[in-house]
């Protein structure tokens, strides 16, 4: 494929993606007049529909670059409405720069709750206590960063040896369930 790209089409694809996948405000009028140089309304609507369908196919399949090449080659061989080599090169350039951003954004949107962003811990040993049975007893202080996108919350808690054993047992059960699911797939 040609390495030459259509800068107006590339800008249009970026604007379309930002509007459709990131919720940014790009009006049809702006895309038609400012980005595409004021093409006619019918031509714009046809172009928008074509590239929205193309973007939808790329995103829904999360195409890697081999799949993209095959897909664009088939689009270039269509009898009606075939992509030019320059258009295919432009779509390739767009997808190489935007694929991971779009994918990650869609993953973030589909995550229903907070995600674990980080964990830190330390062991404390009590050196002073009113009760002698608590002296020299280790405890784990755990700090977890939870969040979704840019909203991060820190949760801190303390566990003694017994609670740590219970937690590790539960984590082991989770690991076994995930392993058994992964093996059955």
N, C-alpha and C positions, 0 to 999 in steps of 0.2 A: 504494500500500500504506500501511497505517496506520503511524504512527511510534511507536506505543505498543508496548513490549516486555514480555514475561513475564520478570521478573528471575530466577525460579527456573529456567525453561528455559534462559536465557542462562548461568547458573551451571552447569547440567547439561551444556550443550554445551561450555563451557570445560573442565570436569572430564573429560568424555569425550575431548575432543581431547588434553588433556595426558596422559591415560592411554594412548590409542591411538598418538599420534604422537610424544610426547616421553618416553614410558616412565615417567611419574610414577605414584606409587602412590595410586590412588583406588579403594577397594574398591566393589563393587556396593552393599554395605550402607551405606557412607558416602553414596554418591550417592543411594540410595533414601531413607534416613531423614533425613539432614542437609540435603541440597540440595533434594530434592523433597518434603520435609515428611512422610515416612513413608507414601508411597502403597503400595498392596498390591503383593505380589511379582509377580503376573501382569501387572498394569498396568505395573510397572517394566520387566519383561522385554520387554513389547511396545513400550514407549516407547524402550528402549535399542536394540532391533533396528531400529526405524524410523529413529532418528536416527543410528545407526551407518551404515546404508545411505545415508542422505542425506549424511552427512559424506563417506563414501567416494565418492559421485558428485561432490561438490564438489571434493574433493582430486584425484581421478584426472583430472578434466577441467581442473583449475586454472582454474575458471570466473572470467571477468571479471564485472563487475557487470551488463552487458547480458545475458550468458548466465544469470547468477544470477536475474535478474528473470524471464526467460522460463521457466526451470526451476521457480521457485517458483510462478509463475502456473499452470503445468501441474499442479503438486502441489495447488494450491488448487481446481482444477477436477475432480479425481478424484471418481468416484462414491463409492468407499469409502475411508475414511481420509484425507479431504482435509485439507490444512493450513488453519488459520484465518488470517485476515489478521494477527492478533497473533503467531501462531507464525512466519509468513513474515517479518514485520518483525523478529522476534527472530533468526531465522536470518540475515537480511541484516545486522543489527548485528554478530552474531558473526563473519560472514565478512569484513566490512569491517575488523575489528580483528585477525583471526587469519590471514587468507589469506597474507600475505607471510611471517609467522613460520613457518607450517606449510610453505610452499613452500621457504623457505630451509633449514629443518631437514632436509627430505627431500633437497634437493640436497646438503647437507653429508654426509648419511649415505650417499648414493650415490657420492660422490667417493671413489675407492679409494686415492688417495695424497695427499700434501701438495699444497697450492696455493701459488702465488706470491702473497705478501701485499704485498711491497714490494721495490723495488730502489733502491739508491743507489750512486754511483760517484764516483771522482775520478781525476785524472791526476797521477802522481808523476814527477818527473824526477830521476835520480840525479846528485848533485852531487859525491859522493866515491865512489871505488871503487879497488880494488887494480888493476883492469884498465882501461886507458884506453879500450878499445872500448865499455865499459859507461857511460862518462860521457855525460851529456846525452841518454840514451836514455829516452824516455817509456814509462811502463807504466800500464795501467789497473788500479785497485784497485776491485773490485766487491764489493758486499755485498748479499746477497739474504735476505729474510725468507721462510721457507717454513713452512707449517703447515696444520693442520686444526683448525678451530674455535679453541680457546683455547691450543693447544700450538704455540708458535712457536719455530722454530730459525733461527739466523742462520748463513749460510755466507759466508765471505770468501775471495776468491781474487784472484790477480794475473795479468795477461796483457800480453804484449808486443804490438807492432804486428802481427806475423805471426799470433799466436794470436787476436787480435781480428778480423782479416780472416777467418780460418777460422770463427770463431763467427758472424760476420755472414753468411757464405755459407750456413751451416747454417740460420740463422734465416730467411734468404730462401727456402730450399727448403721450410721449414715453412709459410711464408706462401703460397707458390705452391700447395702441396698443399691448404691450407685453402681458398684461393680457388677452386681447380678443383672441390673437393667442394661448396662453397657454390653455385657456378654450375650444377652438375649436379642439384642438389636442386630 
